[in-house]
């Protein structure tokens, strides 16, 4: 079984019907998936204490949830 790509995981997460999310939120999800799939750390692109940073961190939480689910299902 091939390991899913970051782009594939992002499509799975965001191409399905769901509440809209900000670009900052999606960037947070992508940052964690980049780290988990490719070992690529992404520095925080927003200033702490801003709404953008908060959305980014919330997206990172979803990225971790996506990865844990993949581990549980044996996809990675």
N, C-alpha and C positions, 0 to 999 in steps of 0.2 A: 504494500500500500504506500502510495506517495504521500509525503507530508504536505499538508495544505500550505499555500503561499499566503502572505499577508494580504494581498489583494483579494484572494478568494475568501479569506475569513472576513474581510471588511464587507464584501458583497453579501455574504451570508447574514451578517449582522444588520446591514442597513438597506438592503434591497427589498426586504420583507416589510409589509405594513407595520408601522410602529409610530410612536409619537416622534415629532421632529426633534432633531438635536442640532446643536451649533457646530460650526467648523472646529471650534476649540475642543469640544467634547470628542468629536471624531478624531482629532489629532491626538488626544490622550489615549483613545483606544488603539490607534495605530502605533503609538510609541511603545506600548507594552507588547503588542504583537510583533513589532520589529525586534524587540529585545528577546522575546521568547523563541521566535522562529530563526532569526539570524544572528542573535547575540549583539545586536547593534543598539547601544544605549543612546537615548535622545535627551539632550539637556532641556531643562524647563524653558520654554520659549516665552513665558509670560512672567510678569512681575508678581511676586507673592502678594496676597491680599486683594487681588483684583478678581472681578467676576470671570475674566478669561482663565485665570489660573484655577479658580474653583471648578469651572466646567472641564478643564483639562484633567484635573485630578479625578473628577467623577467619571470621565471617560476611561482613565487608567483603571479605575475599579472595575468597569465593565470588561476591559481587556483582560484583567486577571480572571474574571468569571468565565469568559470565553475559553481561556487557556485551560482552566481547571476542568471544565466540561469536556474539552477535547481529551485531556488525560484520562478522565473517568471512562470515556467511551472508547479509549484505545486508539484514537486517531493520531496521537503523537507519542 
